[in-house]
């Protein structure tokens, strides 16, 4: 089968990581292409059989650039003549719908953001109208599955965990967070919460943040002003050793479709604390295999940090309960679902 993936860019993000796993697995027994509309920072590994396409798109305005992307994609579709197109993330999905008009290639659009991530009513309308024209829409949560009830064919495809589950993790007093240092990830809320935690509770604990982004300088300055000893590691290619050592994992995102890092943290027996995003509510049973705090509520997050730092039995319990369910997200299990969805879509 000939499969064409389309993504805006290959930067440092969860959707890019999912693409690297899914495309590489499918490339073992299919002819796989990936069209990258903008930049490729080379942060993820791909199967060597995959052929990359980089349409040269230039425009003096955002509107002109979008139009050129549509025509470049249309040309790409005709040249490759794929059995199925699999596009990643909202505006790339919309561009692929427009480029595919009149061509009729099978199209699976994959949504990696919660539906409310687009706050503009106009943009949401454009996206929703476009999704009515796809052959299949994959989402990450039950909440989004229900929201897109106007799409004829839709399914839930969770993100796979590509990190091997360790037999034993030698844990240290580390509170870990992994993610892009951008506003959507809510690290400002996290630092505000840490400031409220009594310093004696944090004594002997390392606070580690793996990830980079435009807010790194501001966040480092904020941590310094608060008197917090936070280790900003920047982008880390291999995060497994960090998960192996961390006892506690925190994610404070303002919005998440389905968090890869929450899945990974469970796999490595970390006690998870997360904001109440759509993705967190899909993955965590509050108080059973993780703790969920009110989105952007620094007091609520500080309370949960204190609770878990004070109660080692609670930490161990929720970490073990999460690990017991981690196999659901293995690459093998998730790829079975992906292959089934692709086969059914092509046969429609």
C-alpha positions as YAML, in Angstrom:
chain: A
units: angstrom
residues:
- id: 1
  name: UNK
  ca: [0.00, 0.00, 0.00]
- id: 2
  name: UNK
  ca: [1.19, 3.53, -0.78]
- id: 3
  name: UNK
  ca: [0.70, 5.88, 2.20]
- id: 4
  name: UNK
  ca: [1.31, 9.64, 2.20]
- id: 5
  name: UNK
  ca: [1.59, 11.45, 5.54]
- id: 6
  name: UNK
  ca: [1.31, 15.24, 5.61]
- id: 7
  name: UNK
  ca: [2.42, 17.48, 8.48]
- id: 8
  name: UNK
  ca: [3.13, 21.20, 8.71]
- id: 9
  name: UNK
  ca: [6.56, 20.83, 10.32]
- id: 10
  name: UNK
  ca: [8.75, 18.43, 12.26]
- id: 11
  name: UNK
  ca: [9.57, 20.38, 15.37]
- id: 12
  name: UNK
  ca: [9.56, 19.41, 19.03]
- id: 13
  name: UNK
  ca: [6.03, 18.16, 19.69]
- id: 14
  name: UNK
  ca: [3.87, 15.21, 20.58]
- id: 15
  name: UNK
  ca: [2.22, 14.91, 17.17]
- id: 16
  name: UNK
  ca: [5.64, 14.74, 15.53]
- id: 17
  name: UNK
  ca: [6.64, 11.93, 17.86]
- id: 18
  name: UNK
  ca: [3.46, 10.00, 17.04]
- id: 19
  name: UNK
  ca: [4.14, 10.50, 13.32]
- id: 20
  name: UNK
  ca: [7.67, 9.13, 13.69]
- id: 21
  name: UNK
  ca: [6.39, 5.96, 15.40]
- id: 22
  name: UNK
  ca: [3.34, 5.29, 13.21]
- id: 23
  name: UNK
  ca: [5.02, 6.05, 9.88]
- id: 24
  name: UNK
  ca: [8.11, 4.01, 10.78]
- id: 25
  name: UNK
  ca: [6.03, 0.99, 11.76]
- id: 26
  name: UNK
  ca: [3.95, 1.20, 8.58]
- id: 27
  name: UNK
  ca: [7.09, 1.60, 6.45]
- id: 28
  name: UNK
  ca: [8.09, -1.96, 7.39]
- id: 29
  name: UNK
  ca: [5.53, -3.34, 4.93]
- id: 30
  name: UNK
  ca: [4.21, -0.35, 2.97]
- id: 31
  name: UNK
  ca: [5.53, 2.36, 0.66]
- id: 32
  name: UNK
  ca: [5.52, 5.45, 2.90]
- id: 33
  name: UNK
  ca: [6.01, 9.13, 2.05]
- id: 34
  name: UNK
  ca: [5.99, 12.14, 4.37]
- id: 35
  name: UNK
  ca: [5.33, 15.64, 3.04]
- id: 36
  name: UNK
  ca: [6.70, 18.33, 5.38]
- id: 37
  name: UNK
  ca: [5.32, 21.75, 4.47]
- id: 38
  name: UNK
  ca: [7.74, 23.84, 6.50]
- id: 39
  name: UNK
  ca: [10.85, 22.93, 8.51]
- id: 40
  name: UNK
  ca: [12.31, 19.68, 9.77]
- id: 41
  name: UNK
  ca: [14.49, 20.16, 12.84]
- id: 42
  name: UNK
  ca: [15.66, 16.55, 12.73]
- id: 43
  name: UNK
  ca: [14.66, 15.79, 16.31]
- id: 44
  name: UNK
  ca: [13.03, 12.41, 15.65]
- id: 45
  name: UNK
  ca: [14.19, 9.22, 13.98]
- id: 46
  name: UNK
  ca: [12.30, 7.67, 11.06]
- id: 47
  name: UNK
  ca: [12.48, 4.36, 9.24]
- id: 48
  name: UNK
  ca: [15.13, 4.68, 6.51]
- id: 49
  name: UNK
  ca: [12.65, 3.40, 3.89]
- id: 50
  name: UNK
  ca: [10.49, 6.53, 4.23]
- id: 51
  name: UNK
  ca: [10.73, 9.07, 1.41]
- id: 52
  name: UNK
  ca: [10.50, 12.71, 2.49]
- id: 53
  name: UNK
  ca: [9.03, 15.45, 0.33]
- id: 54
  name: UNK
  ca: [9.65, 19.14, 1.00]
- id: 55
  name: UNK
  ca: [7.40, 21.36, -1.14]
- id: 56
  name: UNK
  ca: [9.11, 24.71, -1.62]
- id: 57
  name: UNK
  ca: [6.41, 27.14, -0.53]
- id: 58
  name: UNK
  ca: [7.04, 30.86, -0.39]
- id: 59
  name: UNK
  ca: [4.58, 33.70, 0.05]
- id: 60
  name: UNK
  ca: [4.63, 37.38, 0.91]
- id: 61
  name: UNK
  ca: [1.59, 36.99, 3.17]
- id: 62
  name: UNK
  ca: [0.03, 34.32, 5.38]
- id: 63
  name: UNK
  ca: [-2.95, 34.06, 3.02]
- id: 64
  name: UNK
  ca: [-0.74, 33.64, -0.04]
- id: 65
  name: UNK
  ca: [1.34, 31.04, 1.78]
- id: 66
  name: UNK
  ca: [-1.79, 29.03, 2.67]
- id: 67
  name: UNK
  ca: [-2.98, 29.12, -0.96]
- id: 68
  name: UNK
  ca: [0.42, 28.00, -2.21]
- id: 69
  name: UNK
  ca: [0.41, 25.14, 0.30]
- id: 70
  name: UNK
  ca: [-2.90, 23.90, -1.07]
- id: 71
  name: UNK
  ca: [-1.64, 23.92, -4.67]
- id: 72
  name: UNK
  ca: [1.68, 22.33, -3.65]
- id: 73
  name: UNK
  ca: [-0.21, 19.57, -1.84]
- id: 74
  name: UNK
  ca: [-2.50, 19.03, -4.81]
- id: 75
  name: UNK
  ca: [0.55, 18.57, -7.05]
- id: 76
  name: UNK
  ca: [2.08, 16.22, -4.48]
- id: 77
  name: UNK
  ca: [-1.07, 14.08, -4.33]
- id: 78
  name: UNK
  ca: [-1.14, 13.69, -8.12]
- id: 79
  name: UNK
  ca: [2.55, 12.82, -8.38]
- id: 80
  name: UNK
  ca: [2.53, 10.20, -5.61]
- id: 81
  name: UNK
  ca: [-0.97, 8.86, -6.28]
- id: 82
  name: UNK
  ca: [-1.33, 7.37, -2.78]
- id: 83
  name: UNK
  ca: [-3.84, 4.78, -1.63]
- id: 84
  name: UNK
  ca: [-4.45, 6.94, 1.42]
- id: 85
  name: UNK
  ca: [-3.45, 10.36, 2.73]
- id: 86
  name: UNK
  ca: [-2.98, 10.75, 6.49]
- id: 87
  name: UNK
  ca: [-2.72, 14.36, 7.62]
- id: 88
  name: UNK
  ca: [-1.71, 15.67, 11.03]
- id: 89
  name: UNK
  ca: [-3.29, 18.53, 12.99]
- id: 90
  name: UNK
  ca: [-6.12, 20.98, 12.26]
- id: 91
  name: UNK
  ca: [-4.87, 23.48, 9.64]
- id: 92
  name: UNK
  ca: [-2.88, 20.88, 7.74]
- id: 93
  name: UNK
  ca: [-5.99, 18.71, 7.74]
- id: 94
  name: UNK
  ca: [-8.01, 21.59, 6.31]
- id: 95
  name: UNK
  ca: [-5.36, 22.27, 3.63]
- id: 96
  name: UNK
  ca: [-5.40, 18.60, 2.61]
- id: 97
  name: UNK
  ca: [-9.20, 18.62, 2.32]
- id: 98
  name: UNK
  ca: [-8.99, 21.66, 0.03]
- id: 99
  name: UNK
  ca: [-6.14, 20.16, -2.01]
- id: 100
  name: UNK
  ca: [-8.03, 16.88, -2.43]
- id: 101
  name: UNK
  ca: [-11.22, 18.47, -3.83]
- id: 102
  name: UNK
  ca: [-12.08, 16.72, -7.08]
- id: 103
  name: UNK
  ca: [-9.24, 14.23, -6.74]
- id: 104
  name: UNK
  ca: [-10.98, 11.81, -4.44]
- id: 105
  name: UNK
  ca: [-8.01, 10.27, -2.65]
- id: 106
  name: UNK
  ca: [-8.87, 8.48, 0.58]
- id: 107
  name: UNK
  ca: [-8.10, 10.86, 3.43]
- id: 108
  name: UNK
  ca: [-7.65, 10.21, 7.15]
- id: 109
  name: UNK
  ca: [-7.40, 13.42, 9.17]
- id: 110
  name: UNK
  ca: [-5.81, 13.05, 12.60]
- id: 111
  name: UNK
  ca: [-6.63, 15.58, 15.29]
- id: 112
  name: UNK
  ca: [-4.06, 15.98, 18.05]
- id: 113
  name: UNK
  ca: [-5.58, 18.95, 19.83]
- id: 114
  name: UNK
  ca: [-8.67, 19.06, 21.99]
- id: 115
  name: UNK
  ca: [-11.49, 20.60, 19.92]
- id: 116
  name: UNK
  ca: [-11.55, 23.75, 22.06]
- id: 117
  name: UNK
  ca: [-7.88, 24.45, 21.29]
- id: 118
  name: UNK
  ca: [-9.03, 26.66, 18.41]
- id: 119
  name: UNK
  ca: [-10.72, 29.53, 20.23]
- id: 120
  name: UNK
  ca: [-11.82, 31.50, 17.15]
- id: 121
  name: UNK
  ca: [-15.42, 30.68, 16.18]
- id: 122
  name: UNK
  ca: [-14.58, 31.40, 12.52]
- id: 123
  name: UNK
  ca: [-11.63, 29.03, 12.45]
- id: 124
  name: UNK
  ca: [-13.56, 26.33, 14.30]
- id: 125
  name: UNK
  ca: [-16.32, 26.57, 11.69]
- id: 126
  name: UNK
  ca: [-13.84, 26.20, 8.82]
- id: 127
  name: UNK
  ca: [-12.22, 23.20, 10.51]
- id: 128
  name: UNK
  ca: [-15.53, 21.52, 11.29]
- id: 129
  name: UNK
  ca: [-16.85, 22.00, 7.74]
- id: 130
  name: UNK
  ca: [-13.63, 20.54, 6.34]
- id: 131
  name: UNK
  ca: [-13.83, 17.49, 8.61]
- id: 132
  name: UNK
  ca: [-17.23, 16.62, 7.17]
- id: 133
  name: UNK
  ca: [-15.41, 15.85, 3.90]
- id: 134
  name: UNK
  ca: [-12.75, 13.46, 5.22]
- id: 135
  name: UNK
  ca: [-13.09, 9.68, 4.87]
- id: 136
  name: UNK
  ca: [-12.03, 9.16, 8.49]
- id: 137
  name: UNK
  ca: [-11.25, 11.42, 11.43]
- id: 138
  name: UNK
  ca: [-9.16, 10.12, 14.30]
- id: 139
  name: UNK
  ca: [-9.30, 11.85, 17.67]
- id: 140
  name: UNK
  ca: [-7.62, 11.24, 21.00]
- id: 141
  name: UNK
  ca: [-10.47, 11.24, 23.50]
- id: 142
  name: UNK
  ca: [-14.10, 10.31, 24.11]
- id: 143
  name: UNK
  ca: [-14.86, 13.99, 24.59]
- id: 144
  name: UNK
  ca: [-13.66, 14.88, 21.08]
- id: 145
  name: UNK
  ca: [-15.32, 11.79, 19.61]
- id: 146
  name: UNK
  ca: [-18.64, 13.10, 20.92]
- id: 147
  name: UNK
  ca: [-17.95, 16.68, 19.78]
- id: 148
  name: UNK
  ca: [-17.32, 15.58, 16.18]
- id: 149
  name: UNK
  ca: [-20.60, 13.65, 15.95]
- id: 150
  name: UNK
  ca: [-21.30, 15.41, 12.64]
- id: 151
  name: UNK
  ca: [-18.38, 13.53, 11.02]
- id: 152
  name: UNK
  ca: [-19.67, 10.32, 9.47]
- id: 153
  name: UNK
  ca: [-16.60, 8.15, 10.09]
- id: 154
  name: UNK
  ca: [-14.54, 8.83, 13.18]
- id: 155
  name: UNK
  ca: [-12.54, 6.82, 15.67]
- id: 156
  name: UNK
  ca: [-10.42, 7.15, 18.80]
- id: 157
  name: UNK
  ca: [-6.74, 6.35, 18.26]
- id: 158
  name: UNK
  ca: [-4.64, 6.85, 21.37]
- id: 159
  name: UNK
  ca: [-0.99, 7.78, 21.13]
- id: 160
  name: UNK
  ca: [1.47, 4.90, 21.49]
- id: 161
  name: UNK
  ca: [4.22, 4.77, 24.08]
- id: 162
  name: UNK
  ca: [7.41, 4.00, 22.19]
- id: 163
  name: UNK
  ca: [9.62, 3.82, 25.29]
- id: 164
  name: UNK
  ca: [10.22, 0.26, 26.45]
- id: 165
  name: UNK
  ca: [8.76, -0.56, 29.85]
- id: 166
  name: UNK
  ca: [11.61, -1.14, 32.32]
- id: 167
  name: UNK
  ca: [11.57, -4.16, 34.62]
- id: 168
  name: UNK
  ca: [12.74, -2.02, 37.53]
- id: 169
  name: UNK
  ca: [13.14, 1.70, 38.06]
- id: 170
  name: UNK
  ca: [15.59, 2.91, 40.71]
- id: 171
  name: UNK
  ca: [13.73, 5.98, 41.88]
- id: 172
  name: UNK
  ca: [15.19, 9.21, 43.19]
- id: 173
  name: UNK
  ca: [13.63, 12.32, 44.71]
- id: 174
  name: UNK
  ca: [12.93, 13.97, 41.37]
- id: 175
  name: UNK
  ca: [9.84, 15.91, 40.28]
- id: 176
  name: UNK
  ca: [9.91, 15.76, 36.49]
- id: 177
  name: UNK
  ca: [8.12, 17.64, 33.76]
- id: 178
  name: UNK
  ca: [8.57, 17.16, 30.01]
- id: 179
  name: UNK
  ca: [7.20, 19.55, 27.40]
- id: 180
  name: UNK
  ca: [7.64, 22.58, 25.20]
- id: 181
  name: UNK
  ca: [8.27, 25.82, 27.06]
- id: 182
  name: UNK
  ca: [5.30, 27.61, 25.55]
- id: 183
  name: UNK
  ca: [2.22, 29.26, 27.05]
- id: 184
  name: UNK
  ca: [-0.09, 26.32, 26.28]
- id: 185
  name: UNK
  ca: [2.02, 24.07, 28.55]
- id: 186
  name: UNK
  ca: [1.32, 26.24, 31.61]
- id: 187
  name: UNK
  ca: [4.79, 26.27, 33.16]
- id: 188
  name: UNK
  ca: [4.05, 29.68, 34.64]
- id: 189
  name: UNK
  ca: [1.25, 28.07, 36.65]
- id: 190
  name: UNK
  ca: [3.62, 25.27, 37.70]
- id: 191
  name: UNK
  ca: [6.25, 27.70, 39.00]
- id: 192
  name: UNK
  ca: [3.58, 29.74, 40.81]
- id: 193
  name: UNK
  ca: [2.41, 26.53, 42.52]
- id: 194
  name: UNK
  ca: [5.94, 25.48, 43.47]
- id: 195
  name: UNK
  ca: [6.47, 28.86, 45.11]
- id: 196
  name: UNK
  ca: [3.53, 28.10, 47.42]
- id: 197
  name: UNK
  ca: [4.85, 24.68, 48.50]
- id: 198
  name: UNK
  ca: [6.68, 24.90, 51.86]
- id: 199
  name: UNK
  ca: [10.42, 24.90, 51.21]
- id: 200
  name: UNK
  ca: [11.03, 22.20, 53.80]
- id: 201
  name: UNK
  ca: [8.90, 19.81, 51.73]
- id: 202
  name: UNK
  ca: [11.01, 20.46, 48.62]
- id: 203
  name: UNK
  ca: [14.31, 20.02, 50.47]
- id: 204
  name: UNK
  ca: [16.10, 17.01, 49.06]
- id: 205
  name: UNK
  ca: [14.02, 17.03, 45.85]
- id: 206
  name: UNK
  ca: [15.27, 17.96, 42.37]
- id: 207
  name: UNK
  ca: [12.82, 19.84, 40.16]
- id: 208
  name: UNK
  ca: [13.65, 18.95, 36.55]
- id: 209
  name: UNK
  ca: [12.09, 20.32, 33.35]
- id: 210
  name: UNK
  ca: [13.02, 18.72, 30.01]
- id: 211
  name: UNK
  ca: [12.01, 20.73, 26.96]
- id: 212
  name: UNK
  ca: [12.73, 23.96, 25.16]
- id: 213
  name: UNK
  ca: [10.74, 26.84, 23.74]
- id: 214
  name: UNK
  ca: [10.31, 30.58, 23.38]
- id: 215
  name: UNK
  ca: [9.52, 31.12, 27.09]
- id: 216
  name: UNK
  ca: [12.62, 29.45, 28.47]
- id: 217
  name: UNK
  ca: [14.38, 32.70, 29.42]
- id: 218
  name: UNK
  ca: [11.31, 34.13, 31.15]
- id: 219
  name: UNK
  ca: [10.66, 30.91, 33.05]
- id: 220
  name: UNK
  ca: [14.27, 30.63, 34.18]
- id: 221
  name: UNK
  ca: [14.11, 34.22, 35.41]
- id: 222
  name: UNK
  ca: [10.82, 33.57, 37.21]
- id: 223
  name: UNK
  ca: [12.21, 30.52, 38.97]
- id: 224
  name: UNK
  ca: [15.22, 32.55, 40.07]
- id: 225
  name: UNK
  ca: [13.01, 35.35, 41.41]
- id: 226
  name: UNK
  ca: [10.98, 32.79, 43.35]
- id: 227
  name: UNK
  ca: [14.10, 31.26, 44.86]
- id: 228
  name: UNK
  ca: [13.34, 27.91, 43.23]
- id: 229
  name: UNK
  ca: [16.12, 25.56, 42.19]
- id: 230
  name: UNK
  ca: [14.77, 24.31, 38.88]
- id: 231
  name: UNK
  ca: [16.90, 22.43, 36.37]
- id: 232
  name: UNK
  ca: [15.98, 23.48, 32.82]
- id: 233
  name: UNK
  ca: [17.55, 20.82, 30.62]
- id: 234
  name: UNK
  ca: [16.37, 22.04, 27.21]
- id: 235
  name: UNK
  ca: [15.41, 19.51, 24.54]
- id: 236
  name: UNK
  ca: [16.38, 15.96, 25.58]
- id: 237
  name: UNK
  ca: [16.59, 13.30, 22.88]
- id: 238
  name: UNK
  ca: [16.35, 10.36, 25.28]
- id: 239
  name: UNK
  ca: [13.99, 11.08, 28.17]
- id: 240
  name: UNK
  ca: [13.80, 7.46, 29.38]
- id: 241
  name: UNK
  ca: [16.59, 7.85, 32.00]
- id: 242
  name: UNK
  ca: [14.70, 10.81, 33.46]
- id: 243
  name: UNK
  ca: [11.45, 8.86, 33.75]
- id: 244
  name: UNK
  ca: [13.32, 5.93, 35.30]
- id: 245
  name: UNK
  ca: [14.59, 8.11, 38.15]
- id: 246
  name: UNK
  ca: [11.61, 10.42, 38.71]
- id: 247
  name: UNK
  ca: [9.15, 9.65, 41.50]
- id: 248
  name: UNK
  ca: [6.67, 12.38, 40.56]
- id: 249
  name: UNK
  ca: [5.61, 13.70, 37.16]
- id: 250
  name: UNK
  ca: [3.79, 17.03, 36.70]
- id: 251
  name: UNK
  ca: [2.05, 18.45, 33.64]
- id: 252
  name: UNK
  ca: [0.32, 21.82, 33.92]
- id: 253
  name: UNK
  ca: [-0.94, 22.33, 30.36]
- id: 254
  name: UNK
  ca: [-3.76, 24.74, 29.58]
- id: 255
  name: UNK
  ca: [-4.88, 22.39, 26.78]
- id: 256
  name: UNK
  ca: [-3.96, 18.83, 25.76]
- id: 257
  name: UNK
  ca: [-5.48, 16.42, 23.29]
- id: 258
  name: UNK
  ca: [-3.84, 13.31, 24.68]
- id: 259
  name: UNK
  ca: [-0.53, 13.77, 26.43]
- id: 260
  name: UNK
  ca: [2.27, 11.47, 25.31]
- id: 261
  name: UNK
  ca: [4.21, 12.32, 28.44]
- id: 262
  name: UNK
  ca: [1.40, 11.19, 30.74]
- id: 263
  name: UNK
  ca: [1.42, 7.82, 28.98]
- id: 264
  name: UNK
  ca: [5.20, 7.60, 29.22]
- id: 265
  name: UNK
  ca: [5.24, 8.62, 32.89]
- id: 266
  name: UNK
  ca: [2.78, 5.82, 33.72]
- id: 267
  name: UNK
  ca: [4.98, 3.33, 31.88]
- id: 268
  name: UNK
  ca: [7.90, 4.27, 34.13]
- id: 269
  name: UNK
  ca: [6.01, 4.05, 37.42]
- id: 270
  name: UNK
  ca: [5.85, 7.81, 38.06]
- id: 271
  name: UNK
  ca: [3.09, 9.31, 40.20]
- id: 272
  name: UNK
  ca: [1.28, 11.70, 37.84]
- id: 273
  name: UNK
  ca: [-0.22, 15.11, 38.62]
- id: 274
  name: UNK
  ca: [-2.01, 16.87, 35.75]
- id: 275
  name: UNK
  ca: [-4.29, 19.79, 34.98]
- id: 276
  name: UNK
  ca: [-7.83, 18.74, 34.08]
- id: 277
  name: UNK
  ca: [-7.43, 18.81, 30.32]
- id: 278
  name: UNK
  ca: [-9.42, 16.57, 27.99]
- id: 279
  name: UNK
  ca: [-6.36, 14.36, 27.60]
- id: 280
  name: UNK
  ca: [-5.76, 14.03, 31.34]
- id: 281
  name: UNK
  ca: [-9.36, 13.03, 31.99]
- id: 282
  name: UNK
  ca: [-9.00, 10.39, 29.27]
- id: 283
  name: UNK
  ca: [-5.89, 8.91, 30.90]
- id: 284
  name: UNK
  ca: [-6.24, 9.47, 34.65]
- id: 285
  name: UNK
  ca: [-8.77, 8.25, 37.19]
- id: 286
  name: UNK
  ca: [-8.41, 10.97, 39.79]
- id: 287
  name: UNK
  ca: [-7.08, 9.67, 43.08]
- id: 288
  name: UNK
  ca: [-6.61, 6.15, 41.67]
- id: 289
  name: UNK
  ca: [-3.83, 6.32, 39.11]
- id: 290
  name: UNK
  ca: [-3.04, 10.03, 39.22]
- id: 291
  name: UNK
  ca: [-4.12, 13.38, 40.61]
- id: 292
  name: UNK
  ca: [-5.98, 16.02, 38.58]
- id: 293
  name: UNK
  ca: [-6.04, 19.70, 39.53]
- id: 294
  name: UNK
  ca: [-8.21, 22.52, 38.21]
- id: 295
  name: UNK
  ca: [-6.74, 24.04, 35.05]
- id: 296
  name: UNK
  ca: [-4.56, 27.13, 35.76]
- id: 297
  name: UNK
  ca: [-5.31, 26.90, 39.50]
- id: 298
  name: UNK
  ca: [-1.92, 27.31, 41.18]
- id: 299
  name: UNK
  ca: [-3.40, 26.82, 44.65]
- id: 300
  name: UNK
  ca: [-4.97, 23.50, 43.66]
- id: 301
  name: UNK
  ca: [-1.70, 22.30, 42.11]
- id: 302
  name: UNK
  ca: [0.29, 23.41, 45.17]
- id: 303
  name: UNK
  ca: [-2.13, 21.49, 47.43]
- id: 304
  name: UNK
  ca: [-1.67, 18.29, 45.38]
- id: 305
  name: UNK
  ca: [2.10, 18.66, 45.36]
- id: 306
  name: UNK
  ca: [2.06, 19.00, 49.14]
- id: 307
  name: UNK
  ca: [-0.27, 16.01, 49.46]
- id: 308
  name: UNK
  ca: [1.92, 13.69, 47.42]
- id: 309
  name: UNK
  ca: [5.17, 14.91, 48.98]
- id: 310
  name: UNK
  ca: [3.72, 14.26, 52.43]
- id: 311
  name: UNK
  ca: [2.26, 10.83, 51.65]
- id: 312
  name: UNK
  ca: [4.68, 8.30, 50.20]
- id: 313
  name: UNK
  ca: [2.05, 5.55, 50.27]
- id: 314
  name: UNK
  ca: [-0.26, 7.64, 48.09]
- id: 315
  name: UNK
  ca: [2.58, 8.29, 45.66]
- id: 316
  name: UNK
  ca: [3.41, 4.61, 45.36]
- id: 317
  name: UNK
  ca: [-0.23, 3.58, 45.01]
- id: 318
  name: UNK
  ca: [-1.15, 5.89, 42.15]
- id: 319
  name: UNK
  ca: [2.14, 5.18, 40.37]
- id: 320
  name: UNK
  ca: [1.61, 1.42, 40.50]
- id: 321
  name: UNK
  ca: [-2.05, 1.66, 39.41]
- id: 322
  name: UNK
  ca: [-0.98, 3.72, 36.39]
- id: 323
  name: UNK
  ca: [1.76, 1.27, 35.44]
- id: 324
  name: UNK
  ca: [-0.71, -1.63, 35.59]
- id: 325
  name: UNK
  ca: [-2.63, -0.07, 32.66]
- id: 326
  name: UNK
  ca: [0.40, 1.07, 30.65]
- id: 327
  name: UNK
  ca: [0.40, -1.90, 28.26]
- id: 328
  name: UNK
  ca: [-2.80, -0.57, 26.64]
- id: 329
  name: UNK
  ca: [-0.60, 2.04, 24.96]
- id: 330
  name: UNK
  ca: [2.15, -0.24, 23.68]
- id: 331
  name: UNK
  ca: [3.24, 0.33, 20.08]
- id: 332
  name: UNK
  ca: [2.02, -3.17, 19.15]
- id: 333
  name: UNK
  ca: [-1.49, -2.59, 20.50]
- id: 334
  name: UNK
  ca: [-1.89, 0.89, 19.05]
- id: 335
  name: UNK
  ca: [-0.52, -0.14, 15.63]
- id: 336
  name: UNK
  ca: [-3.09, -2.95, 15.39]
- id: 337
  name: UNK
  ca: [-5.77, -0.28, 15.63]
- id: 338
  name: UNK
  ca: [-4.01, 2.00, 13.13]
- id: 339
  name: UNK
  ca: [-3.69, -0.76, 10.55]
- id: 340
  name: UNK
  ca: [-7.34, -1.70, 10.94]
- id: 341
  name: UNK
  ca: [-8.48, 1.92, 10.49]
- id: 342
  name: UNK
  ca: [-6.30, 2.37, 7.39]
- id: 343
  name: UNK
  ca: [-7.51, -0.87, 5.79]
- id: 344
  name: UNK
  ca: [-11.16, -0.07, 6.45]
- id: 345
  name: UNK
  ca: [-10.79, 3.48, 5.10]
- id: 346
  name: UNK
  ca: [-9.11, 2.34, 1.88]
- id: 347
  name: UNK
  ca: [-11.83, -0.27, 1.30]
- id: 348
  name: UNK
  ca: [-14.70, 2.23, 1.72]
...
